[in-house]
Structure formats: C-alpha cells, structure tokens
Amino acid sequence: MRTQFAAFAWSVAGCVGFVVACSAETTTNVPGRSGSSSSTTGSGGTTGTSSGTPSSGIGTTGSGTTTSGATATGSGGSVASTGAGGTASSAGGTFGVGGASTTTGTGGGMAAACTDATAVAPLIDDFEDGDHATPLADGKQGYWYTYNDGTGTQMPAPAGTSGPPFVPAGPGNGGSAFAAATTGSGFTVWGAGLGLSLNSSGSTVCKVSAATFGGVQFYVRSNVALRVKLMTPATTPQPDGECLDGGMGAECGNGHGSAVPNTMGMWQLVQVPFSAATQEEGWGQPAGATVDASQLLSIQFQLASADMSAAFDFAIDDLAFF
C-alpha cells in the first residue's frame, strides 16, 4: 500500500449524499466466484444387488435401502457398464454416481463453506498484483467486478456479458502500475459502478468485521461525481444479503456511504469515517443511522445520480481501512 497522502485529501465526514431514484444492483455477477451453493455429502445406499439385464449397454440400478451416515457402493450392471449408485439420504447431498463394475461410486461434492472474517491488516487492495482478487489476508479474499443498469455501455463489462473480464489497468496513483478502473456512458435508470466483494467463498459472499477501524480510505481519479457505498446484509439483496426488495420506496441497495467529488481527472485521497456513512434519503429500505462496520459484505463506487447518464472514466487505488 502506498503511504503518501495528498495534501488536498478530501474528507467526506458530514457530507450529504446525492439522491438516487432507483438502485437494483446486486453482487451476483462477481468475477472469480464460482461453484454452487454449499451442500453436504449425500449418504450412499447400502450395497445393492443387481439381477436385471443391461439395456442399451447401461447396467440396471442396484437396489438398496437408504442408510443415513453410511456410504456404500451401489452394485453395477454387467461388466464395462455403468451402474447407478444408491439414492442419497435426506441429508441433502447429491446422488452418488456408480462406476464401472468393481469400481467404487463417488458421492456428491462438498461446496466451499462461507467463513466470516475479521480485518486486522489495514490494506484491502493496492492492485499491484495485477489481478481482480484482493490479496489473501486475515483468512479472507475478495473479488472486484463491474455492474450497471443494463441501458448503456461499460468497460470492462460485467461478468456474464460480452467483453473482456475485469482486470486492473494502469497507471495507478502516484505512478504505480495498476488501479481498478472503468469507463462507459449512456445509462438512464440508475447508472453503473465498480464494486468489491470483501470476502467470497465459492458462490457465497461472506462478512468482514472492520469494527476495530475508523473507516475506509482510497485514492480516486474521476471525471464525474460518485458515491461510495458500504454494503451490509441489511442493504444487500438476497441471496448474498438479507434484504427482500419491497418495490418503490423500499428497494434494496441503498448502502451507507457518502459522496465522492469529481476530481477533474486528478488523483485525490478520500476518507469515509464509519460514523459519517449514511443512507441516501428518499428511497430504499432503512438500515440504521450509521453503517454496522462488523457486518461488511462489499464496497461499491457508483455514479452519483446527477451524473448517471454522463460519459464516465474513473479509477480507485490503494483501498484500505484506517
């Protein structure tokens, strides 16, 4: 992390955010998150017996009763045919898959479990590793992504859409090699943004406690006004969070945060104390007067409502807790 601090550092303590008419972004499209949701290994059936004749080269299904907590090989059909394993118990695993005769079937796989973490090191990401993942620290690792309302164009494009995946671009703050950057234009609903899931495991976004710190800080270079949002379960839509969208006036996504100025293309330090991070007025589900820093899921940098349709070019570097 870079240690220099610009003399013109801009503090957001006490500033009032812009009002956004609608926000529906989620952290669903997170590059690097893969796999299905967590599941336990299915219990295999007891050893089955097979007396059926093969059909089209496929062995008949071995019969057997379900025994919770036990694993056993379903009996195969004829030699070189694939036998089906016993059915899974109600423990929630997937069906065991039988192998060829004399080969043991394998049970359902275990997805990576979600583990909440506590931030100890201040640095979140300085991007100098050149990839979209944060450095592995304090038992957590997060991933950067872009997101938008689907009405304009953005580069890098969100995961699952056309265009190259998100990677840092240069130069960064103070002449460093990389920063998180995005460009685009033409959005008409609520705009576009750049986000970071602070702690991801498989397809699950996990919590990070930063309660021992006073806030977050970062360097920003932008030609438009932005808003930084600290997302928690209360403001993040299900399944990553706990918020259930209630329609107009009760939307998810109104995370606690603050306004970020248009820096006219220059790098500038911004500090956001947790005590000064508030929700925007006029929309979204209320989630307390200030952010719960022990329940952080993600940090998002989004076009301010006044500039949501503007052609934008902004970058974030040296993101850290302070």
C-alpha positions in Angstrom: 0.0 0.0 0.0 1.2 3.5 -0.7 1.8 5.6 2.3 1.8 9.0 0.8 -1.3 11.2 1.4 -2.1 14.1 -0.9 -2.2 17.5 0.7 -5.5 18.1 -0.9 -7.1 15.0 0.6 -10.9 15.3 0.7 -12.8 14.2 3.8 -16.4 13.1 3.5 -17.3 13.4 7.2 -20.6 15.2 7.5 -21.3 15.5 3.7 -24.7 14.7 2.3 -25.1 12.1 -0.5 -27.0 12.6 -3.7 -30.5 11.2 -4.1 -30.9 8.2 -6.4 -34.3 7.4 -7.8 -33.7 3.7 -8.1 -31.0 1.2 -7.5 -31.2 -2.5 -8.2 -27.6 -3.6 -8.4 -26.5 -6.8 -6.7 -23.2 -8.6 -6.2 -24.4 -11.6 -8.2 -22.0 -11.1 -11.0 -18.8 -11.4 -9.2 -15.8 -12.5 -11.3 -14.0 -15.3 -9.7 -16.9 -16.6 -7.8 -17.8 -20.0 -9.0 -19.5 -23.2 -8.0 -22.8 -24.0 -6.5 -24.1 -23.2 -3.0 -22.9 -25.1 0.0 -24.2 -28.7 0.3 -23.3 -31.7 2.4 -22.2 -35.0 1.0 -25.1 -37.3 0.3 -25.2 -40.6 2.1 -25.0 -43.6 -0.1 -27.3 -46.5 0.0 -26.3 -49.9 1.4 -24.8 -52.4 -1.0 -27.4 -53.1 -3.7 -28.0 -56.3 -5.6 -28.4 -56.5 -9.3 -30.3 -59.1 -11.2 -31.7 -57.0 -14.1 -30.4 -57.3 -17.6 -28.5 -54.5 -19.3 -30.4 -52.2 -21.7 -28.5 -50.3 -24.4 -25.3 -51.0 -22.6 -26.4 -49.5 -19.3 -26.4 -51.5 -16.1 -29.6 -51.8 -14.1 -29.9 -49.7 -11.0 -28.7 -51.6 -7.8 -31.4 -51.8 -5.3 -30.7 -50.9 -1.7 -32.1 -49.1 1.3 -31.0 -45.6 2.4 -28.9 -45.5 5.5 -28.1 -42.1 7.0 -24.4 -41.5 7.7 -23.2 -44.6 5.8 -21.6 -44.8 2.4 -21.5 -47.9 0.3 -21.1 -48.8 -3.4 -24.1 -49.3 -5.5 -23.7 -52.5 -7.4 -23.0 -52.2 -11.1 -24.6 -53.9 -14.0 -22.8 -56.0 -16.4 -19.0 -55.6 -16.8 -18.0 -52.3 -18.5 -21.5 -50.9 -17.9 -22.1 -48.0 -15.6 -24.1 -48.9 -12.6 -26.2 -46.3 -10.8 -25.4 -45.7 -7.1 -27.9 -45.9 -4.3 -30.1 -43.0 -3.7 -29.0 -40.2 -1.4 -30.4 -39.8 2.1 -32.3 -36.8 3.2 -29.0 -35.3 4.4 -29.0 -33.0 1.4 -26.2 -34.4 -0.8 -26.4 -35.2 -4.5 -26.8 -38.7 -5.8 -23.8 -41.0 -5.6 -22.5 -41.9 -9.1 -21.8 -45.6 -9.7 -18.6 -46.5 -11.6 -18.0 -49.5 -13.8 -18.2 -52.9 -12.3 -15.8 -53.3 -9.4 -15.3 -49.5 -9.3 -16.5 -47.6 -6.2 -19.1 -44.9 -6.9 -18.4 -41.3 -5.7 -20.8 -39.2 -3.6 -21.8 -35.6 -4.0 -19.1 -33.0 -3.7 -18.8 -30.5 -0.9 -19.0 -26.8 -1.8 -16.7 -24.4 -0.2 -18.2 -23.1 3.1 -18.6 -19.5 3.9 -16.4 -18.2 6.8 -16.8 -14.7 8.2 -13.5 -12.9 8.8 -12.1 -10.1 10.9 -9.9 -7.5 9.3 -6.6 -7.0 11.0 -4.4 -5.6 8.3 -5.5 -2.2 7.0 -4.8 -2.7 3.3 -7.6 -4.1 1.3 -6.1 -3.8 -2.2 -3.4 -1.8 -4.0 -3.8 -3.7 -7.3 -0.1 -4.2 -7.8 -0.6 -8.0 -8.2 -2.4 -7.1 -11.5 -5.5 -9.3 -11.0 -9.1 -8.9 -9.9 -8.7 -10.6 -6.5 -7.6 -8.9 -3.3 -4.5 -10.2 -1.5 -5.3 -13.1 0.8 -5.2 -11.7 4.3 -6.8 -12.5 7.6 -8.5 -15.6 6.2 -10.4 -13.6 3.6 -10.1 -12.8 -0.1 -12.4 -10.7 -2.2 -13.0 -10.0 -5.9 -13.6 -6.9 -8.0 -16.4 -6.5 -10.5 -18.3 -4.0 -12.6 -22.1 -3.6 -12.6 -24.8 -1.4 -14.3 -28.5 -1.0 -15.0 -28.3 -2.6 -18.5 -29.1 0.5 -20.5 -25.7 1.8 -21.6 -22.2 0.6 -22.2 -19.4 -0.1 -19.7 -15.9 -1.4 -19.9 -14.9 -3.8 -18.5 -18.3 -5.3 -18.9 -20.0 -7.1 -16.0 -19.3 -10.8 -15.7 -21.5 -12.9 -17.9 -21.9 -10.3 -20.6 -19.8 -9.5 -23.7 -16.4 -8.1 -23.4 -13.2 -9.0 -21.5 -13.3 -9.8 -17.8 -12.4 -7.3 -15.2 -8.7 -6.7 -14.7 -6.8 -3.7 -13.2 -5.5 -1.0 -15.6 -2.7 1.5 -15.3 -1.3 3.8 -14.4 -2.4 3.9 -10.7 -2.0 6.5 -8.0 1.5 8.1 -7.8 2.7 6.4 -11.0 2.0 2.8 -9.7 1.4 0.1 -12.2 -2.3 -0.6 -11.6 -5.7 0.6 -10.3 -9.3 -0.5 -10.6 -10.8 1.5 -13.5 -13.9 1.6 -15.6 -15.4 3.7 -18.4 -18.8 4.0 -20.0 -21.8 6.1 -21.0 -25.5 6.2 -21.8 -27.1 4.9 -18.7 -30.7 6.0 -17.9 -32.1 4.1 -14.9 -29.6 4.3 -12.0 -26.2 4.2 -13.7 -23.1 2.0 -13.3 -20.4 1.2 -10.8 -17.4 -0.7 -9.7 -17.5 -3.0 -6.7 -15.6 -5.3 -4.4 -16.9 -8.3 -2.5 -14.7 -8.2 0.6 -14.8 -11.9 1.4 -16.0 -14.5 -1.1 -16.1 -18.3 -0.8 -17.4 -20.3 -3.7 -20.6 -18.7 -4.7 -21.2 -17.1 -1.3 -20.4 -13.6 -0.2 -19.2 -13.6 3.4 -19.0 -10.9 6.1 -16.0 -9.0 7.2 -15.8 -7.2 10.6 -13.8 -3.9 10.4 -15.2 -2.7 13.7 -11.7 -2.0 15.1 -11.1 0.5 12.4 -12.5 4.0 12.0 -13.5 3.9 8.3 -12.3 3.3 4.8 -10.0 5.4 2.6 -8.9 5.3 -1.1 -7.5 7.4 -3.9 -9.9 8.3 -6.7 -9.4 9.7 -10.2 -12.7 10.7 -11.8 -14.3 13.0 -14.3 -17.7 12.6 -12.6 -19.2 12.7 -9.1 -19.5 9.3 -7.4 -21.0 7.7 -4.3 -19.2 5.1 -2.2 -21.4 2.6 -0.5 -20.6 0.2 2.3 -22.9 -2.8 1.8 -24.1 -4.9 4.7 -26.6 -7.8 4.8 -29.4 -5.3 5.6 -28.9 -3.4 2.4 -27.8 -6.3 0.1 -30.4 -8.3 -1.8 -30.9 -12.0 -1.2 -29.2 -14.5 -1.6 -26.0 -12.6 -0.8 -27.7 -10.5 1.8 -30.9 -10.4 3.8 -32.8 -7.6 2.0 -36.0 -8.5 0.3 -36.9 -5.9 -2.3 -40.2 -4.2 -1.5 -40.7 -2.1 -4.6 -40.7 1.6 -5.0 -39.5 3.3 -1.8 -38.5 0.0 -0.2 -35.7 -1.1 -2.6 -32.5 -2.9 -1.6 -29.1 -1.4 -2.5 -29.2 1.8 -0.5 -26.0 1.2 1.3 -24.5 3.5 3.9 -21.9 5.8 2.3 -21.0 9.2 1.2 -20.5 11.5 -1.8 -17.2 11.4 -3.7 -16.2 14.5 -5.6 -15.4 14.9 -9.3 -11.6 15.2 -9.1 -11.2 16.5 -12.6 -9.0 13.6 -13.6 -6.5 14.1 -10.8 -5.7 11.5 -8.0 -7.2 12.6 -4.7 -7.4 10.9 -1.3 -10.9 10.3 0.2 -11.6 9.2 3.7 -15.0 7.9 4.8 -15.4 7.5 8.6 -17.9 4.8 9.5 -19.6 7.3 11.8 -20.3 9.6 8.7 -21.5 6.9 6.4 -25.3 7.3 6.0 -28.0 6.1 3.6 -29.4 8.4 0.9 -32.8 9.9 1.5 -35.9 9.3 -0.5 -35.5 5.7 -1.5 -34.6 2.3 -0.2 -35.1 0.3 3.0 -33.8 1.9 6.1 -31.0 0.1 7.8 -30.0 2.2 10.8 -28.5 5.6 11.2 -24.9 4.5 10.5 -23.2 1.5 9.0 -22.6 -1.6 11.0 -18.9 -2.0 10.4 -18.9 -5.5 11.9 -21.1 -6.7 9.0 -19.5 -5.5 5.8 -20.1 -7.5 2.6 -18.9 -5.3 -0.2 -17.8 -1.8 -1.1 -19.2 -0.1 -4.2 -18.3 3.0 -6.2 -21.3 4.2 -8.2 -22.1 7.1 -10.4 -23.9 9.9 -8.5 -27.5 10.4 -9.6 -26.6 13.8 -11.1 -24.0 12.2 -13.4 -25.6 8.7 -14.0 -26.1 9.4 -17.8 -22.7 11.1 -18.3 -19.7 9.6 -20.1 -17.5 8.5 -17.2 -13.9 7.5 -16.6 -12.9 6.8 -13.0 -10.4 4.7 -11.1 -9.8 3.6 -7.5 -6.5 2.8 -5.9 -4.9 2.0 -2.5 -8.2 1.0 -0.8 -7.7 0.5 2.9 -9.3 0.6 6.3 -8.0 3.4 8.7 
